[in-house]
Amino acid sequence: MNLKEFDDIKYNNKYKNSLNSLSPYIGRLRYECAGYLIDQYAQPDELIFDPFCGSGTVLLEGWAKGYNVMGNDLNYYAYVLTMGKLYPYHTEIEACVALDKYNNRITKKASEINLDVIPEWVQSFYHPQTLREIIAWTYYLRQHKEWFLLACLMGILHHQRPGFLSYPSSHGVPYLRTKKYPRENYPEMYSYRNVYEKLNAKVKRSYKFVPNLDFSKERIVYNKNSASMKIKQDRIGTIITSPPYMKSLTYARDNRLRLWFLGKDDWNSLDQKISPQGNEFILMMKQCIKKWSEHQISGDTCVVVLGDINIQYKNQKMPLAEMLTEISSKKYRLVEAFYDSMPEAKKQIKGKDLVKREIITVLERL
């Protein structure tokens, strides 16, 4: 497979969408890349589908560009985050009014919460009163399907900055940083945090740069297995997606604290389903290709972003992109493929391997 460097993506500091930063998601597709792929390959006036939508970057960029969008992800945190991005309140004022409405109910609910039944590893991240409030807020926001506010809350669950709710810890993946910030030297970092105040500030930051969005556009998100889900739409004009490639990332483990608050405490089992290895990954992609091809017509595009790592296929090692091209050859033809060097912060170590770049494979339905 001949590869060219994907140098068309340049950071555009004139375009900003603060909804992209509702909450962190390790390994997410860069919004510049998603926007470029949509501009270059999306079928005009047709649905854009991302079956492994992760943090919803492709869907948000597609919606912002005027497309109807549909996405899916088996990770419930990814589902919540994507719903938050696709269903924000129309204005900051509306969001803050909703926040105030729930705040009036929180005090009583928080006082009823017994922390003795909360896992110690969760308690270790928070001041007790802050934890009670987070649990109360999560309860009400989940109960009323307040996706945007819930995603904002997930975005401030842990970090060492003053605007966040936890004791000093990392942002993307929950690890306490008590050695770097010992309690005796940084007592303010271990004090009570008022959840309403921090969440209100987060909501306002989320509306700092929001493009004009057409709320009449169709936005659909599922929380299902991509290989077995039923697609109701007859036609999918464009598929742009980045499947979880063979345990290079542990999506559930990396978001275990957020998943716990969302009612999903078995992150280990979820990781087994989200990131299949070897033959399971190949089978998943075969099932997906077959399903996708049934909803695309000749000339429709399927763009798949994969890490530049090898897989054992037909008794030989080959790059994931080559494997994908081979297993899809009866339904799709390869139009072009190029690599995109990954930013340092996105590179992930799996064993001793470092995923240094991603391969963007552009397929066209035969």
Sequence and secondary structure as in RCSB ss.txt:
>XXXX:A:sequence
MNLKEFDDIKYNNKYKNSLNSLSPYIGRLRYECAGYLIDQYAQPDELIFDPFCGSGTVLLEGWAKGYNVMGNDLN
YYAYVLTMGKLYPYHTEIEACVALDKYNNRITKKASEINLDVIPEWVQSFYHPQTLREIIAWTYYLRQHKEWFLL
ACLMGILHHQRPGFLSYPSSHGVPYLRTKKYPRENYPEMYSYRNVYEKLNAKVKRSYKFVPNLDFSKERIVYNKN
SASMKIKQDRIGTIITSPPYMKSLTYARDNRLRLWFLGKDDWNSLDQKISPQGNEFILMMKQCIKKWSEHQISGD
TCVVVLGDINIQYKNQKMPLAEMLTEISSKKYRLVEAFYDSMPEAKKQIKGKDLVKREIITVLERL
>XXXX:A:secstr
   EE       TT   GGGGSS  TT   HHHHHHHHHHH  TTS EEETT TTTHHHHHHHHTT  EEEE S 
HHHHHHHHHHHS  SSHHHHHHHHHHHHHHHHHHHHT  GGGS HHHHTTS HHHHHHHHHHHHHHHHTT HHHH
HHHHHTSS SSTTSSSSSB SSS  B TTTS TTT GGGGS   HHHHHHHHHHHHTSS     TTS EEEE S 
TTT     S   EEEE    TTSS HHHHTHHHHHHTT   HHHHHHHHS  HHHHHHHHHHHHHHHHTT  TT 
EEEEEEES EEEETTEEEEHHHHHHHHTTTTEEEEEEEEEE  GGG  EETTEE  EEEEEEEEE 
